[in-house]
Amino acid sequence: MQLSTPRAGSSEYLMSIGIAGDLQESLRLATSDLTRWLSTTYKLNSAEVASVLGTAIRYDVADMVGSQISIGVAKMPKVVLQRLHAASPR
């Protein structure tokens, strides 16, 4: 599988990093990749992903380099995913 955006993880979050010419596009890229990550890794359907993202997603603006490059980060708290995994009969 080829990644479309960089990914990172910490003890608290899964993070997808969008890099684009403007902030809106960088956040869109990051959110789209986090959506794919959750659906493939956690076997969530699109309604489940929308529910999880709608209640728990966090955003950071990591960098804005002048008006040329924006870096947006979509983050999902791991504690939410642990609860989801524990409640799932899969």
N, C-alpha and C positions, 0 to 999 in steps of 0.2 A: 504494500500500500504506500502510495506517495502522499506525503503531507502537503497541503496547500498553504499552510501557515505554520510558523514555529509553535511548539508547545512546551509547556514547562509545568512543573509541579512543586509544591512546597508541602510542609506538614499540614497545612490548612486548606489549600486550594489546588484544583486542576485549573490550568490557565492556557488559553489559546491566544496567540498574539497576532493581530492584524496590522499589516504595514501597507500604507497606501498614500496617495497624494492628498487626501483630505481625511479629517477625523471621522466623518460619517461612514466613509467607505472602509476605513480601517476597523471600525467597530462592527460593521456588517460582516466583513471577512472573519473576524474573530468569533462572532456569534455563530455564523454558519459552520465554522470548523468545530466549535464546541458542540453544536447540535449533532454533527456527524460522529464525533467522539463518543458522546453519550449514547447514541443509538447503536453504535457498533460494539462498544465495550460493555455497556450495561443492558443491551438487548431491549431497549425501550422503543415503542412505536412512536409515531409522530405526535399523537395526543399526549402521551406520557412525557415526552421530551418538552413539549410546550408547557405542560403543567409544572414541571420541575424548573424550567428556565423562568417561567412567569413568576414564580414565588421565591427563587433563590439566587438568580444570577446577579453578579456584581461586575461593575466596570471600573477600570482605571485607565487614565490617559498616561501612558508611560513616557511619551516624549512628543514634542512637536518641534520639528527642525525648520524654523522659519515658516514659510508657507508652502514648502515643497513636500515634506514627508511628515505623516502623522502615524503614531503607533498607539493603537488601542488594545486593551487587554480585557477579554471576557473571562470571568472567574466563576467557578462553581465550588462552594464549600464542600469539602470531603465529608463532613459530618452529615450533610443532607444525603449524599450518595450512600453512606454507610447505613443510614436509616432506611433508605429505599431498598437497598440490597437485603437487609434483614427482614423487611416486610414482604418481599417478593417470594412467591412460591416456585419461581423458576429454577 
